[in-house]
């Protein structure tokens, strides 16, 4: 069973454009220093899908990524507590889905993004995934 996730990044630090440029090799989702976010990455399996969310500037879901390497030591630290996954870009969101639109949709009222907006890596329920894909103009849910 594939799980769904949301990865938040400030576009000035790591943008969707940069993620797409990494191609099939993907990129390590490094630098996460929050236990809950790290534990979410530890739960990820290869092939899981996630939303790529621009935080701070934009506050919108702009793309879909896939986990291409399961949890491993974060290369940006020697501290063994911190692990990360690798993700690769799969598809652009035809129409970016804003945080405002998500908050206004009653079907998404329980979403982690609405209730714990600071968490940088978070789970997304299957029905939330389908609803956001619909809002973003995707004909079929990837």
Backbone torsions as a table, in degrees:
resi	resn	phi	psi	omega
1	UNK	NA	122.2	180.0
2	UNK	-78.1	135.7	175.5
3	UNK	-99.2	162.4	180.0
4	UNK	-122.4	148.7	-173.0
5	UNK	-141.0	172.8	172.6
6	UNK	-135.7	130.3	179.5
7	UNK	-112.8	123.4	-179.3
8	UNK	-101.8	136.7	176.4
9	UNK	-147.2	138.7	172.9
10	UNK	-74.7	126.8	-177.6
11	UNK	-57.1	-27.8	179.4
12	UNK	-71.9	-21.9	179.5
13	UNK	-93.3	-51.1	179.3
14	UNK	-152.5	111.6	-174.2
15	UNK	-98.6	165.7	175.0
16	UNK	-59.1	-39.1	178.3
17	UNK	-60.1	-44.8	177.9
18	UNK	-63.4	-40.6	179.4
19	UNK	-60.8	-45.1	-179.8
20	UNK	-63.0	-35.9	-178.9
21	UNK	-66.9	-18.8	178.3
22	UNK	-74.2	-15.9	175.4
23	UNK	63.5	-151.7	-175.1
24	UNK	-65.9	-25.3	-179.8
25	UNK	-65.0	-30.9	-179.1
26	UNK	73.7	-167.0	-175.6
27	UNK	-148.6	144.0	175.9
28	UNK	-67.4	131.0	177.4
29	UNK	-88.6	72.4	-169.7
30	UNK	-92.9	173.3	174.4
31	UNK	84.1	3.4	180.0
32	UNK	-77.6	124.5	-178.2
33	UNK	-126.4	48.6	177.8
34	UNK	-133.8	127.4	-174.4
35	UNK	-62.1	-41.2	-179.3
36	UNK	-63.6	-44.1	178.2
37	UNK	-63.4	-42.6	178.4
38	UNK	-62.0	-43.4	-179.5
39	UNK	-64.2	-35.2	174.9
40	UNK	-61.4	-42.4	179.3
41	UNK	-66.8	-36.0	177.3
42	UNK	-61.8	-28.4	-178.7
43	UNK	-81.9	-11.7	-175.5
44	UNK	-74.0	147.0	176.6
45	UNK	-117.7	152.7	176.8
46	UNK	-56.9	133.8	-179.4
47	UNK	96.6	-15.6	174.7
48	UNK	-58.5	148.4	179.5
49	UNK	-107.4	154.2	178.7
50	UNK	-147.0	157.5	172.1
51	UNK	-87.1	143.2	173.0
52	UNK	-101.3	117.6	-172.9
53	UNK	-115.4	124.8	174.2
54	UNK	-83.6	114.0	177.8
55	UNK	-93.1	174.8	-179.4
56	UNK	59.3	-77.4	-177.2
57	UNK	-97.5	109.0	179.3
58	UNK	112.1	-53.6	-178.0
59	UNK	47.9	62.1	-179.2
60	UNK	-155.2	153.3	174.4
61	UNK	-83.1	122.2	-173.4
62	UNK	-116.2	-11.4	-177.7
63	UNK	-163.8	174.4	177.7
64	UNK	-121.5	134.2	179.8
65	UNK	-120.6	167.1	177.3
66	UNK	-129.6	139.3	175.3
67	UNK	-72.3	120.2	-178.1
68	UNK	-111.8	-6.2	171.7
69	UNK	-150.4	130.8	-178.6
70	UNK	-73.9	173.5	-173.2
71	UNK	-49.8	133.3	179.3
72	UNK	-150.3	166.8	-179.8
73	UNK	-57.0	137.8	178.0
74	UNK	-72.3	122.1	-175.4
75	UNK	-70.7	-10.4	-177.3
76	UNK	-90.4	3.8	179.2
77	UNK	-148.8	154.1	174.0
78	UNK	-91.9	-4.4	-178.3
79	UNK	-75.3	116.0	-175.0
80	UNK	-67.7	-9.6	179.6
81	UNK	-70.3	-23.6	-170.4
82	UNK	-101.3	123.9	179.3
83	UNK	-125.7	165.1	178.0
84	UNK	-152.4	170.6	174.5
85	UNK	-112.2	169.8	170.7
86	UNK	-107.6	140.7	177.7
87	UNK	-128.8	153.4	174.8
88	UNK	-130.6	150.0	179.2
89	UNK	-69.7	138.4	179.4
90	UNK	-113.3	-46.3	-175.5
91	UNK	-158.4	147.9	170.3
92	UNK	-73.5	150.1	169.5
93	UNK	-81.6	115.5	-175.8
94	UNK	-50.9	-39.6	177.1
95	UNK	-129.1	111.9	179.9
96	UNK	-52.6	140.4	-179.0
97	UNK	-104.5	114.5	-175.0
98	UNK	-80.3	155.5	174.8
99	UNK	-58.1	-39.1	179.1
100	UNK	-58.8	-45.6	179.6
101	UNK	-65.1	-38.0	179.0
102	UNK	-64.3	-44.5	-179.3
103	UNK	-65.4	-28.0	-178.0
104	UNK	-83.5	-11.0	-177.4
105	UNK	-92.3	113.1	-177.6
106	UNK	-60.9	-24.7	178.9
107	UNK	-67.9	-16.8	-176.0
108	UNK	-111.0	15.8	-175.4
109	UNK	-61.7	-28.8	-177.5
110	UNK	-93.6	1.4	-176.4
111	UNK	-62.9	140.7	179.9
112	UNK	-57.0	-39.6	-178.8
113	UNK	-57.2	-34.0	-179.2
114	UNK	-77.3	-36.6	-171.6
115	UNK	-100.9	-18.0	178.1
116	UNK	-143.8	68.9	-170.4
117	UNK	-66.3	-14.9	-177.6
118	UNK	-82.3	-20.9	-176.3
119	UNK	-66.9	123.5	-170.4
120	UNK	-81.1	-24.5	176.8
121	UNK	-133.2	118.1	-171.7
122	UNK	-140.3	153.4	178.2
123	UNK	-75.5	154.1	176.5
124	UNK	-129.7	125.2	179.3
125	UNK	-67.8	154.0	-177.5
126	UNK	-56.9	-42.6	-179.3
127	UNK	-69.2	-33.5	176.1
128	UNK	-67.0	-41.4	178.3
129	UNK	-57.3	-50.1	-178.3
130	UNK	-62.4	-41.0	-178.3
131	UNK	-66.9	-42.6	179.9
132	UNK	-69.0	-37.9	175.4
133	UNK	-59.5	-42.2	177.9
134	UNK	-62.2	-46.3	-179.4
135	UNK	-62.3	-32.8	-177.9
136	UNK	-83.6	0.5	175.1
137	UNK	85.2	18.4	177.5
138	UNK	-84.2	122.2	-179.0
139	UNK	-66.3	-39.4	176.7
140	UNK	-123.9	146.2	-177.8
141	UNK	-80.4	118.4	-179.1
142	UNK	-74.4	NA	NA
